[in-house]
Amino acid sequence: MTAPHSPVYQEYYTRIPFQLLTGAEWKRLVAFRADESGVTLGGAVLRYHRFLAVVPWRDIEAVVVWATQTPSEKPVRYIGLKLRPGVPAPPGPNQKLTPQFAAGFAPHLEYEVVRNSRRIFLWKVDQARLSAAVQAFAPHVQLRAHPVHRERPGEGSALGNDSGGSIFDILP
């Protein structure tokens, strides 16, 4: 638990009954945290420990909040990291994401940011608190918020019926 006026920014996943049914326990799982040591990217609820990553501030160039939207859906929001050159990618659900798929899915972003992203699902970002945390702990790190990228009809996300890809390849 953080102090009421601490610059530490932390968000938890909303607990869901599915956690109990699958044996994932009823713990509060950290979805995202920015503190003096760096940024913690939580794993998906059912693969939490496998994809949990802590990235020190010295390895981060930017924290990026972004979203995509197809004509038939609400925006899907993400938060990702642009790392300094030579820093290995943290573990995560997008580790096997190809540059071609990332370009089709989020052409407005660098491949690395898409690969190092987590879907904002079962939690929300408080932009003001996130900004205060980044400013307090790593003023040299950029905080970027991109407008929603809207796909036009027929543009697609590079996932054809025969692509071998799946939407589950990119979801946390």
Protein Blocks (a to p, Z undefined) as FASTA:
>chain_A
ZZfkbcbdcddddddfklmmnonojadcdfbdcdfkbccddddfklmmmmgccddfklpf
bdcddddddfkbccdddddddddehiacdddfklmpcfklmmmmmmmbcfklmmmpccde
hiacdfklmmmmmmmmmmmbccdddddddddehklnoiafknopafklmpZZ
